[in-house]
Each structure stands twice: as C-alpha cells, then as structure tokens.
Amino acid sequence: MRAYSMDLRVRVLADYDAGMGTQAVADKYRVSTEWVRSLRRLREQTGQIAPRRGKTGPKPLLAEHGEEVTKLVEEQPDATLEELRQQLGVTASITTIWRAIKALGLTLKKSSTCGGTGSSGYSRPSHRMAVLESPPGTTTTGLSR
C-alpha cells in the first residue's frame, strides 16, 4: 500500500488544528481514525509529517564477501558459478552467487565448453536425435502385436 500524499497529511493536520475532532477529520478525508492519531503522534514526537521509509528487506547474504567475489572473478573470469561458490566457501545457492556478481556489476566470460555459435549467433545443437524405427512386430505405441 502506498503512503498518503504530503498534501493530504497537511490538510488533515490543518483541519485537526482548526478544532475538528479526530473522527470528523477521518470521515472527511476517508482515512482511519488510527491513521489520524498516528500522524498527530508522529508530528509531536519528531516534528515531521513525511511518510517513513519502508523496510528494505534482509541484508544480502554475500554482502560481506563483495571484495572477495570481485577478486575471484578478476583472477578467473571463466570460472563457473559452482567453482566460485566452492572458492568462497559459502553454502549460498548458485542463484545467490549470480545475484551477488550482478549487483557488483561484474560479468563472467562464457566457457568454450558450452558449444559455439554459428554466424547467426544462435546456438547449434552438437548432435541430432536419431529417428528410430520400430522393431518388427511392434506398433508405434511400443506394444507387441
């Protein structure tokens, strides 16, 4: 839910200061009486009426390993995410390692073992699936006749 605008906050407090009761102000602006009370309390305690910043969530799991991740990627840019996880000695998931690298603005080089790309830039499969013929005496569903 988004915070109420500063304009609304100023109008609510102006009406309250002009002598309107909490319930009357809440009804007029279609807000809860508890919000009017908490806005008044916020102004009394801090002198501010601006909305408070929301919580930003948990601290990233690899935040303290930033310099070490950067060093490892610079030393071995073609390392896989699994190799980086083992070198860091953490139990974080591969996705967490990838997010940490992305947050640091780093990139990994593609390994040559992944197969090349043609001139069109699309990956080409290294092998084709063979079309198998049904053995004699079976139907296409694989059941015996």
C-alpha positions in Angstrom: 0.0 0.0 0.0 1.3 3.4 -0.9 1.8 6.2 1.7 -0.7 9.0 1.8 0.5 12.2 0.0 2.0 15.2 1.8 -0.9 17.3 0.6 -3.4 15.1 2.4 -1.3 15.0 5.5 -1.1 18.8 5.6 -4.9 19.1 5.1 -5.7 16.5 7.8 -3.5 18.3 10.3 -4.8 21.7 9.4 -8.4 20.6 10.0 -7.4 18.9 13.2 -5.6 22.1 14.4 -8.6 24.2 13.4 -10.7 22.3 16.0 -12.2 19.3 14.2 -12.2 16.1 16.1 -10.2 13.0 15.1 -13.3 11.1 14.0 -14.6 14.1 11.9 -11.3 14.5 10.2 -11.1 10.8 9.4 -14.6 10.8 8.0 -14.0 13.9 5.9 -10.8 12.5 4.3 -11.9 8.9 4.3 -9.0 7.7 6.3 -8.9 5.7 9.6 -9.0 7.4 12.9 -5.9 5.5 13.9 -4.0 7.0 11.0 -5.0 10.5 12.1 -3.9 9.7 15.6 -0.6 8.2 14.4 0.0 11.2 12.1 -0.5 13.6 15.1 1.8 11.4 17.2 4.5 11.5 14.6 4.3 15.3 14.4 4.5 15.6 18.2 7.4 13.2 18.5 9.6 14.2 15.5 8.2 17.4 14.1 7.9 15.7 10.8 4.8 14.5 8.9 6.5 12.9 5.9 6.0 9.2 5.4 8.6 7.0 6.9 10.8 4.9 4.7 9.7 1.3 4.3 11.8 -1.6 5.3 14.3 -2.5 2.6 14.4 -6.3 3.3 17.1 -8.5 4.6 20.8 -7.8 4.1 22.2 -9.6 1.0 23.7 -13.0 2.0 27.0 -12.3 0.3 27.3 -8.6 1.2 30.5 -9.1 3.3 32.1 -11.1 0.5 31.9 -8.4 -2.1 35.7 -7.7 -2.4 36.5 -11.4 -2.4 33.9 -12.1 -5.2 35.4 -9.3 -7.2 38.9 -10.6 -6.8 37.9 -14.1 -7.7 36.1 -13.0 -10.9 39.0 -10.8 -11.9 41.5 -13.7 -11.4 39.4 -16.3 -13.1 36.7 -14.7 -15.3 35.8 -18.1 -16.9 35.0 -19.8 -13.6 31.6 -21.4 -13.2 29.2 -20.2 -10.5 29.8 -23.6 -8.8 33.5 -23.0 -8.8 33.1 -19.6 -7.4 30.8 -20.9 -4.6 33.4 -23.5 -3.7 36.3 -21.0 -3.7 34.2 -18.6 -1.4 33.5 -21.5 0.9 29.8 -20.5 1.4 26.6 -22.5 1.4 24.7 -20.0 -0.7 22.8 -21.2 -3.8 24.1 -20.7 -7.3 21.4 -18.1 -7.9 22.6 -16.1 -4.8 26.2 -16.2 -6.3 24.9 -15.0 -9.6 22.9 -12.1 -8.0 25.9 -11.0 -6.0 28.0 -10.9 -9.2 25.3 -9.0 -11.0 24.9 -6.5 -8.1 28.7 -5.8 -8.2 28.4 -5.1 -12.0 30.7 -8.0 -12.9 30.3 -10.4 -15.7 31.7 -13.9 -16.3 33.2 -15.0 -19.6 31.4 -17.8 -21.4 33.2 -21.1 -21.3 34.3 -22.6 -24.6 32.9 -26.0 -23.4 29.3 -24.7 -23.8 29.5 -25.1 -27.6 30.0 -22.4 -30.2 27.6 -20.3 -32.0 27.2 -20.1 -35.7 27.4 -16.9 -37.8 23.7 -16.2 -37.0 24.5 -16.0 -33.2 22.2 -18.9 -32.3 23.5 -22.0 -30.5 23.5 -25.0 -32.7 23.0 -28.4 -31.1 26.1 -30.6 -31.1 24.2 -33.7 -32.1 20.9 -34.6 -33.7 18.4 -37.1 -32.3 18.3 -40.2 -34.4 15.0 -41.3 -35.8 14.5 -44.8 -34.5 12.4 -47.3 -36.5 10.0 -49.5 -34.6 11.3 -53.1 -34.2 9.5 -55.7 -36.2 6.3 -57.0 -34.5 5.6 -53.7 -32.6 3.2 -50.9 -33.2 4.1 -47.2 -33.0 2.9 -47.3 -29.4 5.5 -49.8 -28.5 3.2 -52.6 -27.7 3.5 -56.0 -29.3 1.0 -57.1 -31.9 
